[in-house]
Amino acid sequence: MKRTALRSAIAFFLVTFSTAFLATIGARLTGWFTSPLDLTKVHVEELGATIMAGVIVLAVGAGVRRLDAAELRSALLGAASVLLAIPTSSVAILHVWPTYWTIITVLGVVLLGCGFLVAATTRGREALEAHE
């Protein structure tokens, strides 16, 4: 039983961390809400390597143990909390809202909505199984 709990915790952390990491990198790269990045070829190569590493971490997290609906909900909500905590804590400290925090907040809200959607569909399945 302990081994399953440890595998679940590792998978949960890896999926949550890589989701928040990749969403933050993507938000910064879009340049929609920030000034466009001026990246040299070396920076682009390094950024590509970090994105690939993030995807590998996500795949490892998914492969360690298949997350059930409750764990997936928790991973999505955990990543959303990280993405929402970053800009709000910065605003609390610095008392400014730079425009680049907007995209991170939007991504956090999207993940929050996905987590709530998984939660809503999970409850429906549990209720159906209980009645059978």
Secondary structure as UniProt FT lines:
FT   HELIX           2..30
FT   HELIX           41..64
FT   HELIX           69..94
FT   HELIX           100..131
//
